[in-house]
């Protein structure tokens, strides 16, 4: 949920008049892609800054937690960078959607662990609430990557 607030903050910041006049940020979908790109680059970098904390999220049935932490961090950075570039946006979105679905077991494990050693300093209920937000992130990335286009009135408002 705190990550959703961060993602929305990036998105709203990119709506400020000086920024949305930049051609690469002229549409809501482009702004959503850049916001998500910045979000995933930042989230991926955190895997390298605090690897031990992320390793605690890895389900025990997976060997070598550090490998999965660095792999997922690198995938988040690569996907985020891919969303920043219009040419690679659709492919990056597919990769990030796959990643978001792949890390879902780690988020479930983190919620079930019910420990004070959570990666984030939030109460236990927060980690259960985070699980449905994975679907929100999947939807956001699909939209930002052009896989889930805006239709109807929303399209007219966005481009009208």
C-alpha positions in Angstrom: 0.0 0.0 0.0 2.8 2.4 0.8 4.2 1.5 -2.6 0.9 2.3 -4.2 1.0 5.8 -2.6 4.5 6.2 -4.0 3.4 5.2 -7.5 0.4 7.5 -7.4 2.7 10.3 -6.1 5.0 9.9 -9.1 2.0 9.8 -11.4 0.4 13.0 -10.0 3.8 14.8 -10.0 4.1 14.0 -13.7 0.7 15.7 -14.3 2.0 19.1 -13.2 1.7 21.5 -16.2 5.5 22.0 -16.8 6.1 18.2 -16.9 3.0 17.1 -18.9 4.0 19.6 -21.7 7.0 17.4 -22.4 6.2 15.3 -25.5 7.2 12.1 -23.8 4.7 12.8 -21.0 1.8 14.2 -23.1 -0.7 11.4 -22.4 -1.9 9.8 -19.2 -0.6 6.4 -20.4 2.9 7.8 -21.0 2.8 9.4 -17.5 1.7 6.1 -16.0 4.6 4.3 -17.8 7.2 6.8 -16.5 5.7 6.8 -13.0 5.8 3.0 -13.0 9.3 3.0 -14.5 10.7 5.2 -11.8 8.8 3.2 -9.2 10.3 -0.1 -10.3 13.8 1.2 -10.8 13.7 2.5 -7.2 12.2 -0.7 -5.9 14.8 -2.8 -7.7 17.7 -0.7 -6.4 16.4 -1.4 -2.8 17.1 -5.1 -3.4 20.8 -4.3 -3.7 20.8 -1.7 -0.9 19.1 -4.0 1.7 19.4 -7.6 0.4 19.2 -9.2 3.8 15.8 -7.8 4.5 14.5 -9.0 1.1 16.1 -12.4 1.6 13.8 -12.8 4.7 10.8 -12.7 2.3 12.0 -15.6 0.2 10.0 -18.7 0.9 12.2 -21.3 2.7 11.5 -23.9 0.0 13.6 -21.8 -2.5 17.3 -22.3 -2.2 19.8 -19.4 -2.3 17.6 -16.5 -1.2 20.3 -14.0 -2.2 20.1 -15.2 -5.8 16.4 -14.6 -5.9 16.7 -11.1 -4.2 19.3 -10.0 -6.8 17.5 -11.6 -9.7 14.2 -9.9 -8.8 16.0 -6.6 -8.1 17.7 -6.7 -11.5 14.4 -7.6 -13.2 12.7 -4.7 -11.5 15.4 -2.3 -12.6 15.4 -3.6 -16.2 11.6 -3.6 -16.4 11.5 -0.1 -14.9 14.1 1.2 -17.4 12.1 -0.5 -20.2 8.9 1.3 -19.2 10.8 4.6 -19.5 11.5 4.1 -23.2 8.5 4.0 -25.6 10.2 1.5 -27.9 10.6 -1.1 -25.1 7.5 -0.3 -23.0 5.2 -3.1 -24.2 7.9 -5.8 -23.7 9.0 -4.4 -20.4 5.3 -4.4 -19.2 5.1 -8.1 -20.0 8.2 -8.8 -18.1 7.1 -6.8 -15.1 3.7 -8.5 -15.1 5.4 -11.9 -15.1 7.7 -10.7 -12.3 4.7 -9.4 -10.2 3.0 -12.8 -10.5 6.2 -14.6 -9.7 6.9 -12.7 -6.5 3.4 -13.2 -5.2 4.4 -16.3 -3.3 7.1 -14.2 -1.5 4.5 -11.7 -0.5 2.2 -14.4 0.8 5.1 -16.0 2.7 5.9 -12.6 4.2 2.3 -12.1 5.4 2.1 -15.7 6.8 5.5 -15.3 8.6 3.8 -12.9 11.0 7.2 -11.7 12.3 8.6 -8.5 13.5 11.4 -8.8 10.9 9.2 -7.6 8.0 11.1 -5.7 5.3 8.9 -2.7 5.9 8.2 -1.2 9.3 4.4 -1.8 9.2 1.9 -3.8 11.3 1.2 -7.4 10.3 -2.2 -6.6 8.7 -0.4 -4.4 6.2 1.3 -7.4 4.7 -2.0 -9.1 4.0 -3.4 -6.0 2.5 -0.3 -5.8 0.2 -1.3 -9.1 -1.6 -4.4 -7.8 -3.5 -2.3 -4.7 -4.4 -0.2 -7.0 -6.6 -3.2 -7.1 -8.9 -3.4 -3.3 -8.9 0.2 -3.2 -9.9 -0.4 -5.8 -12.7 -3.3 -3.7 -14.0 -1.2 -0.5 -13.8 1.7 -2.0 -15.7 -0.7 -3.5 -18.3 -2.2 -0.1 -18.9 1.2 1.7 -18.9 2.6 -0.8 -21.3 -0.3 -0.5 -23.7 -1.7 -3.9 -23.1 -4.9 -2.6 -21.5 -5.8 0.5 -23.4 -8.2 3.1 -22.1 -11.6 2.9 -23.8 -14.8 4.8 -24.0 -15.2 8.2 -22.2 -11.9 7.8 -20.4 -10.1 7.8 -23.8 -12.0 10.9 -24.9 -11.0 12.6 -21.6 -7.4 11.5 -22.0 -7.0 12.6 -25.6 -9.8 15.1 -26.0 
